[in-house]
Amino acid sequence: MKIILSRKGFDSASGGVPSPILTDGSPVSLPIPDQRQKLPYSEIAHGSGKIGPMVEQLTKGKISQHQGAHLDPDLNPYSLPRAPGWRPAFGQYGAAQAHLANQGVGVGDLFLFFGLFRQAMATEQGWQWVKDTKPHHRFWGYLQVGDVIAAQQCDGVTYPWLRYHPHCQFDAPHNTLYLAADDLTLANTQASPNAKVLPGAGYFASATDDLRLTDIDAQRVSQWRLPRWFHPGKTKPALSYHNDAKRWQRKRDHTRLDAVARGQEFVLDCKHYRSAQAWALGIINKGLSEAGDHP
């Protein structure tokens, strides 16, 4: 099995600002702008409202709420009205998809989505960033792969509910969709007969410290705090795109990684890291623990 740390949502390059963490503690991963898409931010829901005003105000008008949004990965069933049979889905294409294919990513593998976030609040003047808070990377959702299909299969026959997806709206090399499994299947998910069955994909409704990647005392958002076992040493294959030994530092109780500044899909082969699945399950359990039936 492989775990993919997948960078998604607003950042300094795509969107120009972080995604917000609301005052109730919920992270809102803002989909990046995409002029090819007809779906505007003003039609995408979060909680009891739409994200359009939030996008427009936090970007100081640089991105209009009427601009097209690339809603991908699409994990929240409440974001849009859904056709029968809808499943969470994620698309990739071009060099990033070629990397996933070269790494052998497929059915059963797990995407852990992370992005750049900062605390924000609604004021009488509109949405604003909370003073004295800093952007940081954190996990905000996951998807375990149940099916892998070419975007050409968005033909309205086999997957009629998928026609809306942004990767079904354009042609590109290696354009591929990953559809969520019905249930999460990781080591220890069925450790006891009373173990809760978790969905194959989901978004996290609480931005706790457990879901944070950027080290609390980091000078840059790309300085990550990871479990100590994450260090590849001299014998194990490193997280993809991170083969440079200078990026890795062993600390007393954790590993510090200077993550690459750009890149979308970082793949870890679990057969070389026995603790990886339990770590991923812990992240998912924590992320879902306060989610309930949150819209």
C-alpha positions in Angstrom: 0.0 0.0 0.0 1.1 3.6 -0.7 0.2 6.8 1.1 0.3 10.0 -0.9 0.7 13.4 0.8 -1.3 15.5 -1.7 -1.1 19.3 -1.7 -4.4 20.9 -2.6 -6.3 24.2 -2.2 -5.3 27.8 -2.1 -1.7 28.9 -1.5 0.7 31.7 -2.5 0.8 30.5 -6.1 -2.8 29.3 -6.6 -5.3 31.7 -5.1 -2.6 34.0 -3.6 -3.7 33.5 0.0 -4.1 30.5 2.4 -7.3 28.7 3.0 -9.1 29.8 6.2 -9.7 28.2 9.5 -13.0 29.6 10.8 -13.6 30.7 14.4 -15.5 27.5 15.1 -12.2 25.6 14.3 -13.3 24.2 11.0 -10.8 24.3 8.1 -12.2 25.3 4.7 -10.0 24.2 1.8 -10.7 26.7 -1.0 -10.6 25.2 -4.5 -8.1 26.9 -6.8 -9.4 29.2 -9.6 -9.9 27.7 -13.0 -11.2 29.7 -15.9 -12.2 26.5 -17.7 -14.9 25.8 -15.2 -18.4 27.1 -15.2 -19.0 26.3 -11.5 -18.5 29.6 -9.6 -17.4 29.9 -6.0 -20.8 31.5 -5.2 -22.5 28.1 -5.7 -20.2 26.0 -3.4 -21.5 25.5 0.1 -19.8 25.2 3.4 -21.9 24.9 6.5 -25.0 27.1 6.2 -23.5 29.5 3.6 -21.5 29.8 0.4 -17.8 30.3 0.1 -18.0 33.0 -2.6 -18.0 36.0 -0.3 -15.2 34.4 1.7 -13.0 34.0 -1.4 -13.6 37.5 -2.7 -13.0 39.2 0.6 -9.9 37.2 1.7 -8.3 37.8 -1.7 -9.3 41.5 -1.5 -11.3 41.2 -4.7 -8.5 39.6 -6.8 -10.7 36.5 -7.2 -14.4 37.2 -7.7 -17.0 34.9 -6.2 -18.4 34.6 -9.7 -15.1 33.2 -11.0 -14.8 29.5 -12.0 -13.6 27.1 -9.3 -11.7 23.8 -9.6 -13.6 21.8 -7.0 -11.1 19.0 -6.6 -10.7 16.9 -4.6 -14.4 16.9 -4.0 -15.0 15.3 -0.6 -17.9 17.1 1.1 -21.3 15.7 0.1 -22.9 19.0 1.1 -20.8 21.3 -1.2 -23.2 20.9 -4.1 -26.5 19.2 -5.0 -25.6 15.6 -5.8 -26.8 13.2 -8.4 -27.7 9.7 -7.3 -24.7 7.5 -6.9 -22.3 10.3 -6.1 -18.9 9.4 -4.6 -16.0 11.6 -3.5 -13.5 11.9 -6.3 -10.1 13.4 -7.1 -8.5 14.1 -10.5 -5.0 14.6 -11.6 -3.2 15.0 -15.0 0.0 15.9 -16.7 3.3 15.5 -14.9 1.7 15.0 -11.5 -0.4 12.1 -12.8 2.6 10.6 -14.6 4.4 10.6 -11.2 1.5 8.9 -9.5 1.5 6.3 -12.3 5.2 5.8 -12.1 5.0 5.2 -8.4 2.3 2.5 -9.0 -0.5 4.4 -7.2 -3.8 2.6 -7.6 -6.8 0.9 -6.0 -6.4 0.6 -2.2 -3.8 3.4 -1.9 -4.6 6.4 0.3 -4.4 10.1 -0.4 -3.9 12.4 2.6 -4.7 15.9 1.4 -2.9 18.9 2.9 -2.8 22.6 2.2 -1.9 26.0 3.5 -4.2 27.4 6.2 -4.5 30.5 8.4 -7.1 31.6 11.0 -9.8 33.9 9.6 -12.9 35.5 11.0 -16.1 37.2 9.8 -16.3 40.9 10.8 -18.6 43.8 10.0 -16.2 44.7 7.2 -16.2 41.1 5.8 -13.9 38.2 6.1 -10.4 39.0 7.5 -7.3 37.2 8.7 -6.9 37.0 12.4 -3.9 39.2 13.4 -0.8 37.6 14.7 -1.6 34.2 13.2 0.7 32.6 10.6 0.0 30.4 7.6 0.9 26.7 8.0 0.5 23.4 6.3 -2.1 20.9 7.7 -4.1 17.9 6.7 -7.7 18.5 5.8 -9.1 15.4 4.2 -8.4 11.9 2.7 -9.5 9.5 0.0 -8.8 5.8 -0.3 -8.9 4.7 -4.0 -11.7 2.4 -4.9 -11.5 2.9 -8.7 -9.1 4.6 -11.2 -10.6 5.7 -14.5 -9.5 7.8 -17.5 -11.3 11.1 -17.8 -12.7 9.9 -21.2 -15.0 7.6 -19.2 -17.0 10.7 -18.1 -19.4 9.8 -20.8 -22.6 10.0 -18.9 -23.2 6.2 -19.2 -20.9 4.3 -16.8 -20.5 7.2 -14.3 -23.4 9.6 -15.0 -23.0 11.3 -11.7 -19.4 12.3 -12.5 -20.1 14.6 -15.5 -19.9 17.7 -13.3 -16.3 17.0 -12.1 -13.7 19.5 -13.2 -11.5 16.8 -14.8 -14.4 15.8 -17.0 -14.5 19.3 -18.5 -11.2 19.4 -20.4 -8.7 17.2 -22.3 -5.2 16.8 -21.0 -2.4 14.2 -21.1 -2.9 11.5 -18.5 -6.2 13.0 -17.3 -7.3 10.5 -14.6 -9.9 10.3 -11.8 -9.6 8.5 -8.5 -13.0 7.5 -7.1 -13.3 6.8 -3.4 -13.7 3.3 -1.9 -17.0 2.8 0.0 -15.2 2.0 3.3 -11.7 2.7 4.6 -9.5 -0.4 4.8 -6.2 0.1 6.6 -4.3 -2.0 9.1 -6.1 -2.0 12.4 -9.4 -0.5 11.0 -11.0 -3.7 12.1 -8.8 -4.3 15.1 -11.9 -5.1 17.3 -15.4 -6.4 16.5 -16.8 -3.1 17.6 -14.5 -1.0 15.5 -16.3 1.8 13.7 -16.5 1.5 9.9 -15.0 4.7 8.4 -16.0 6.0 5.0 -13.5 5.7 2.2 -13.1 9.5 1.9 -13.9 12.5 4.1 -13.0 16.0 5.1 -11.8 17.1 8.5 -14.2 19.4 10.5 -11.7 20.5 13.1 -8.2 22.0 12.8 -6.5 20.5 15.7 -2.7 20.5 16.4 -2.6 16.7 15.6 -3.4 17.5 12.0 -0.7 20.2 11.6 2.3 19.5 9.4 4.3 22.7 9.8 6.4 22.5 13.0 5.2 25.0 15.6 8.6 26.7 15.8 9.3 26.6 12.1 10.6 29.6 10.2 9.0 28.4 7.0 5.7 26.6 6.3 7.6 23.8 4.5 9.5 22.8 7.7 7.4 19.8 8.8 7.3 17.9 12.0 6.8 14.1 11.2 7.0 10.9 13.3 10.5 9.8 14.0 10.0 6.6 11.9 9.5 8.8 8.8 13.2 9.3 8.4 14.4 7.2 5.5 17.9 6.6 6.9 20.3 5.0 4.4 18.3 2.0 3.4 14.7 2.9 2.9 13.2 4.8 -0.1 12.3 8.3 1.0 9.0 10.1 0.5 9.1 10.8 -3.3 10.7 14.1 -4.3 12.6 14.1 -1.0 15.7 11.9 -1.7 18.1 14.7 -0.7 19.5 13.6 2.7 20.0 17.2 3.7 16.2 17.7 3.8 15.9 15.2 6.7 16.9 15.7 10.3 16.4 13.3 13.2 15.3 14.9 16.4 14.9 13.4 19.9 11.2 12.6 19.4 10.4 13.4 15.8 11.8 13.9 12.3 12.1 17.4 10.7 11.6 17.5 7.0 12.3 20.5 4.8 9.6 19.8 2.2 10.1 20.8 -1.4 8.5 24.2 -2.1 6.5 23.0 -5.0 5.1 19.7 -6.1 1.7 18.1 -5.6 2.0 14.4 -4.9 4.5 12.9 -2.5 4.3 9.1 -2.3 5.4 6.9 0.6 5.6 3.1 0.1 4.2 1.5 3.3 6.0 -1.8 2.8 9.2 0.0 4.0 7.4 1.8 6.8 5.5 -0.5 9.1 4.1 2.3 11.2 2.7 4.3 8.3 -0.8 2.8 8.1 -1.4 3.2 11.9 -0.2 6.8 11.6 -2.6 7.5 8.7 -5.5 5.9 10.6 -4.7 8.1 13.6 -4.8 11.2 11.5 -8.1 10.2 9.9 -9.7 9.2 13.3 -8.7 12.6 14.8 -9.9 14.5 11.8 -13.3 12.8 11.8 -13.7 12.6 15.6 -15.4 15.9 15.8 -16.9 15.9 12.4 -20.1 14.0 13.1 -22.6 14.8 10.4 -21.2 18.2 9.8 -22.3 19.9 6.6 
